[in-house]
């Protein structure tokens, strides 16, 4: 199934999660249904820190609806690090980075190989 966008309500929630976690990073998985990313999944055992966050990959659900991941960059940098690019293929096709100050202009989507992707916002 082709992913065609992310729900605005979910994007707003991700901004709030970035604010709530600041100055630490957060990381979570994203789920898509009917071609739209519409849900965030927090996994048990997730570790957060000032300059990184990590998931226990063996805690990933066995769902075919996992679309990718989302994590925050408290430093505001909206591009993936080398560590991010190594992580992306393990967790799906699309990866959202939410950056400080966690508002509508402070996010980007990337493909599993780290290339920018113009993800539509769906209301």
N, C-alpha and C positions, 0 to 999 in steps of 0.2 A: 504494500500500500504506500502511496506517495504522501508524504507529509506536506501540507500546504500552508501551515501557519501555526501560531501560538495564540491562545486566548488572552485577551487583554487582562481579564481578571487574574489569570495565573501570573502574568508578567508583573502586575501590581503586587501580588503576594511575594514574588521573588525579590522585588525591590524592598519590601518590608522585611523579608528574611535577611537581606544584606544589612539593612539598618540595625536589626536586632542583634546580629552576630558581630557587628563592627566593634572593635578593630580586628576581630578574627575573621578568617574565611569561613564560609559554609560550603557544603557540597551535598548534592542530592541527585536523584535520578528523575527523569521526565518520562511521562507516559502519554501516548497519543491514541486517540480513538477517532475513527472516521476521518483520518488525515489531519487532525488538529491536536497539537500538544495541549493537554488540558488538565494535567495533574502532576504534582510533585510528590516524590516518595523519599522519605528520610529513612535511612537504613540503620539498624542497630549496630553499634560498634564504630560509628563514624567518629573520626578524630579531627578536631579543628585546632587551628593555631593562628598566630599572627601572620605567617607567610605561607601557610599551606593548610590543606584539609585533605583527608583521605577516607575512602570507603573500604570496608571489608568486602571484597568482590564475591566471596563465598556467601554473603548475605543477600545477594541480588535475587529478586524474585524470578521464577521461571516463566515469566510472562512474555508473550510475543508482542506486547504493547509497549515495551521499553523503547523510547525514541532516542534517548541520549542522556545527557547530564546537564547540570547547571551548577556553577559555583561562583563565588564572589571574589573580586580583587579589591580589597580595602584601599590599595594604593591608587585606584582609579584607572589603571592600565587596562585597556580593552583589547588586548591581544593575548593569545595563549603563550605560555612559557614552553620551553622544551619538555618539561615534565608533563604539562597539560597535553601536549601533542602525543606523548607516549601513552597517556591515560585514555584519551578519547576513543580509540578503536575498541577498547575493552567494554565500553558501556553504551554503544549505539551509534546512530548516524549523525545526530545533531547535538551541538554543545553550546550552551548559552553561558556567556560571562557577563556578570552584573558588576559594575564598578561604582565606586564612590563617586558622587553622592547619592547613588541609587535612585535615579529618576529616569523619566522616559527617554532621555538621550544618552543614558549611560549603560547600554547593553549592546552586545554583538552576538551573532550566531556564527558558528564554525562547523564545517564538516568534520568527519572523523579523522581526516588527514590534516586538519588544521587550517584549511582554506576558508576565507570569509564566505558566508552564505546569507543572502538577503531573505530573511525569514519574515513573512507577512504577519501582521498582527490582526487577529480576527476578533470581532466584537460579538 
